[in-house]
């Protein structure tokens, strides 16, 4: 019973029940003809199309392409964002001369960069990675800066009393204290990485789930189109859950918690 209770606190049961009721209502309305749109399939038709894509193996190359783009881009953005964010957060001089430019650059809408990336890199994985890294790095950077600059002054006073070196202070105090904010930035950047990977594939890369979704739409295959949408959603949930689990294992003090999403 204790295991069941622990499991129920980690799973959003009301949210799952609401989603189940929504799917059941959708199936009933489309099945009975109460809602009649030419290209709106019932959930059962979407499930059949998804199973067909899985059984034939057609979906896996597209899935792996999107997964690779999102994860590799996110990892590069995370390293850059944490490194630059820690530097800006710890250096008053760097903060003073850089933050105005950063606020301007990160305000550029990501979608507006797609034509630029296409012109420079063409239809390639490099184009996807450039978009993901550019946008994701800002998210991690800003959260890292906020976390580092929000370290309680009392902690820094203790390091000075103990005559700890600057490097030791960063390793033992500043970065651990900023970790909750950094983890939030990593999670946001991972969500953005998946979104940008799909958008880049829809607009300018002949591979991946985004491109497969567009192909299904152009071929007037709504069941397959929705199947790809569901796959993208499931991939996002899986990536988010994996990051939450990894952060809970690496930093037990943060806790996995209950994710309302």
KAWOKA-V288369 format. One line per field, one symbol per residue. ss: DSSP state (A for helix, B for strand, O for the rest). psi: psi as a letter, one per 20 degrees, with the letter a starting at -180 (. if undefined). burial: + if it has 9 or more other C-alpha atoms within 8 Angstrom, else -. A space follows every 10 residues. Layout:
# KAWOKA-V288369
ss=???
psi=???
burial=???
This chain:
# KAWOKA-V288369
ss=OAAAAAAAAA OOAAAAAAAA AAAAAAAAAA AAOOOOOOOO OOAAAAAAAA AAAAAAOAAA AAAAAAAAAA AAAAAAAAAA AAAAAAAAAA OAAAAAAAAA AAAAAAOOOA AAAAAAAAAA AOOOAAAAAA AAAAAAAAAA AAAAAAAAAO OOAAAAAAAA AOOOOAAAAA AAAAAAAAAA AAAAAAAAAA AAAAAAAAAA AAAAOOOAAA AAAAAAAAOO OAAAAAAAAA AAAAAAAAAA AAAAAAAAAA OOOOOOOOOO O
psi=hhhgggghhi pnghghgggg hggggggggg hijhonphkn rqhhhggghg hghghijhhg hgghgggggg gggggghggg ggghggghhi ohggghihhg hghggiipph hiighghghg ianrhhgghg ggggghhggg gghgggggij pphhghhghh hilqrgghgg hhggghhigg hghghggghg ghggghgggh hhhkpkrrhg hhggghghjl mhghghhhgg ggghgggggg hghggghhgh nhhhqhapoi .
burial=-------+-+ -+-------- --+--++-++ ---------- +++-+++-++ --++---++- +++++++-++ ++++-+++-+ +++++++++- ---++--+-- -----+---+ --++--++-- +++---++++ ++++++++++ ++++++++-- +---++--+- ---+---+++ +-+++-++++ ++++++++++ ++++-+++++ ++-++-++++ ++++-++--- +++++++++- -+--++--++ --+++-++-- ---------- -
